[in-house]
Amino acid sequence: MNEQIKQIAERLSGLRDALELSPEEMAEKAQLTADEYLRLESGTVDISVSILHQISQAFGVELTTLMFGDEPKMSSYFITRRGKGIAVERTKAYKYQSLAAGFAGRKADPFLVTVHPKADDTPIYLNSHPGQEYNMVVSGRLQLQINGKDLILEPGDSIYFNSELPHGMKALDGEEVKFLAIIL
């Protein structure tokens, strides 16, 4: 599995150790089964941003700390220059670039997400997490499925939705898609 995913898994394990929680207690707070949680800690399965967001909310830890290992330090403002945001590729299909990783106490987590094209018959992976989400397509065409409904978004289109509903995305036309995602 990807080295970045292994590092995230180590941070999850470290968080659990620091909180002196059993895997079962950690799983319960994260709304996962103990087996699901232990697979995350093993570093052998993909760890979705939505699950990391759930864990960060449950334990009052910055999402970007879990994703990238750095503690945010800025409290007045934080600039992310073009192409310079801290990035993690969870899988070969998605790349998340944090646009506010250095700002402490964020009320939202903005990312520039890149979705790589897959075969047309590849199913859309669905996830859900507490809160709300805003997506705005920057380039490419995106198929977004929310609660069983398929929506097509073009450059400049945006959507705000309840992220507790099962949702997932897919790049269309064999082209890469970039979109701004803000997780609240």
BABA-607632 format. One record per residue (C-alpha): residue number from 0; x, y, z. Coordinates in steps of 0.5 Angstrom, whole numbers, plus 500, padded with zeros to 3 digits. Example, Ala and Ser with C-alpha at 12.3 -4.5 7.8 and 13.67 -1.06 7.14 Angstrom:
2
<r 0, <525, 491, 516>>
<r 1, <527, 498, 514>>
END
This chain:
184
<r 0, <500, 500, 500>>
<r 1, <502, 507, 499>>
<r 2, <507, 510, 504>>
<r 3, <503, 516, 505>>
<r 4, <497, 511, 508>>
<r 5, <502, 508, 512>>
<r 6, <504, 514, 515>>
<r 7, <497, 516, 516>>
<r 8, <496, 509, 520>>
<r 9, <502, 511, 524>>
<r 10, <499, 517, 526>>
<r 11, <492, 514, 528>>
<r 12, <496, 509, 532>>
<r 13, <500, 514, 536>>
<r 14, <493, 518, 537>>
<r 15, <490, 512, 540>>
<r 16, <496, 511, 544>>
<r 17, <496, 518, 547>>
<r 18, <489, 518, 548>>
<r 19, <490, 511, 552>>
<r 20, <484, 508, 548>>
<r 21, <483, 501, 546>>
<r 22, <482, 500, 539>>
<r 23, <475, 498, 541>>
<r 24, <474, 505, 544>>
<r 25, <477, 509, 538>>
<r 26, <473, 505, 533>>
<r 27, <466, 507, 537>>
<r 28, <468, 514, 538>>
<r 29, <470, 514, 530>>
<r 30, <463, 510, 529>>
<r 31, <467, 504, 526>>
<r 32, <467, 497, 528>>
<r 33, <473, 495, 531>>
<r 34, <476, 491, 525>>
<r 35, <475, 497, 521>>
<r 36, <479, 501, 525>>
<r 37, <484, 496, 526>>
<r 38, <485, 495, 518>>
<r 39, <486, 503, 518>>
<r 40, <491, 502, 523>>
<r 41, <495, 497, 520>>
<r 42, <496, 501, 514>>
<r 43, <494, 496, 509>>
<r 44, <487, 499, 507>>
<r 45, <486, 506, 504>>
<r 46, <484, 511, 509>>
<r 47, <478, 516, 506>>
<r 48, <479, 523, 508>>
<r 49, <471, 523, 510>>
<r 50, <474, 517, 516>>
<r 51, <480, 522, 518>>
<r 52, <475, 528, 518>>
<r 53, <470, 524, 523>>
<r 54, <476, 522, 527>>
<r 55, <479, 529, 527>>
<r 56, <472, 531, 529>>
<r 57, <471, 526, 535>>
<r 58, <478, 527, 538>>
<r 59, <479, 535, 537>>
<r 60, <485, 534, 532>>
<r 61, <486, 538, 526>>
<r 62, <485, 534, 520>>
<r 63, <491, 536, 517>>
<r 64, <495, 533, 523>>
<r 65, <492, 526, 521>>
<r 66, <493, 527, 514>>
<r 67, <500, 530, 514>>
<r 68, <503, 530, 521>>
<r 69, <504, 537, 521>>
<r 70, <501, 542, 527>>
<r 71, <498, 548, 524>>
<r 72, <501, 554, 527>>
<r 73, <498, 561, 524>>
<r 74, <492, 564, 527>>
<r 75, <491, 570, 523>>
<r 76, <492, 568, 516>>
<r 77, <495, 563, 512>>
<r 78, <497, 563, 505>>
<r 79, <498, 557, 500>>
<r 80, <501, 559, 494>>
<r 81, <499, 556, 487>>
<r 82, <502, 548, 487>>
<r 83, <505, 549, 494>>
<r 84, <499, 546, 499>>
<r 85, <501, 540, 502>>
<r 86, <499, 534, 498>>
<r 87, <497, 526, 500>>
<r 88, <495, 521, 494>>
<r 89, <490, 517, 498>>
<r 90, <490, 512, 492>>
<r 91, <492, 513, 485>>
<r 92, <485, 516, 483>>
<r 93, <485, 521, 488>>
<r 94, <490, 527, 490>>
<r 95, <488, 532, 496>>
<r 96, <492, 538, 497>>
<r 97, <491, 542, 503>>
<r 98, <489, 549, 502>>
<r 99, <490, 551, 509>>
<r 100, <494, 546, 513>>
<r 101, <498, 552, 517>>
<r 102, <492, 555, 520>>
<r 103, <490, 553, 527>>
<r 104, <483, 552, 529>>
<r 105, <480, 552, 522>>
<r 106, <472, 551, 522>>
<r 107, <473, 548, 515>>
<r 108, <478, 544, 511>>
<r 109, <479, 547, 504>>
<r 110, <482, 542, 499>>
<r 111, <484, 542, 492>>
<r 112, <482, 535, 489>>
<r 113, <485, 532, 483>>
<r 114, <481, 526, 481>>
<r 115, <484, 521, 476>>
<r 116, <480, 518, 470>>
<r 117, <478, 510, 471>>
<r 118, <475, 505, 466>>
<r 119, <468, 507, 465>>
<r 120, <465, 501, 468>>
<r 121, <469, 502, 475>>
<r 122, <464, 503, 480>>
<r 123, <464, 510, 484>>
<r 124, <466, 509, 491>>
<r 125, <461, 512, 496>>
<r 126, <463, 515, 503>>
<r 127, <460, 519, 508>>
<r 128, <462, 524, 514>>
<r 129, <458, 528, 519>>
<r 130, <457, 535, 517>>
<r 131, <457, 539, 510>>
<r 132, <461, 539, 504>>
<r 133, <462, 544, 498>>
<r 134, <465, 542, 491>>
<r 135, <467, 547, 485>>
<r 136, <469, 544, 479>>
<r 137, <476, 548, 477>>
<r 138, <477, 543, 470>>
<r 139, <474, 537, 467>>
<r 140, <467, 534, 468>>
<r 141, <465, 531, 474>>
<r 142, <460, 525, 476>>
<r 143, <458, 526, 483>>
<r 144, <453, 521, 486>>
<r 145, <449, 523, 492>>
<r 146, <445, 519, 496>>
<r 147, <444, 515, 489>>
<r 148, <443, 521, 485>>
<r 149, <448, 522, 479>>
<r 150, <450, 529, 478>>
<r 151, <454, 532, 472>>
<r 152, <458, 538, 474>>
<r 153, <462, 542, 469>>
<r 154, <468, 547, 470>>
<r 155, <465, 553, 474>>
<r 156, <459, 549, 477>>
<r 157, <459, 548, 484>>
<r 158, <455, 544, 489>>
<r 159, <453, 544, 497>>
<r 160, <451, 538, 500>>
<r 161, <449, 534, 507>>
<r 162, <456, 530, 507>>
<r 163, <452, 525, 511>>
<r 164, <449, 522, 505>>
<r 165, <453, 517, 501>>
<r 166, <457, 521, 496>>
<r 167, <463, 519, 491>>
<r 168, <465, 522, 485>>
<r 169, <468, 520, 478>>
<r 170, <472, 524, 473>>
<r 171, <469, 523, 466>>
<r 172, <471, 523, 459>>
<r 173, <478, 520, 460>>
<r 174, <480, 527, 463>>
<r 175, <483, 529, 470>>
<r 176, <478, 533, 474>>
<r 177, <480, 538, 479>>
<r 178, <475, 541, 484>>
<r 179, <475, 545, 490>>
<r 180, <473, 541, 496>>
<r 181, <471, 545, 503>>
<r 182, <469, 540, 508>>
<r 183, <465, 543, 514>>
END
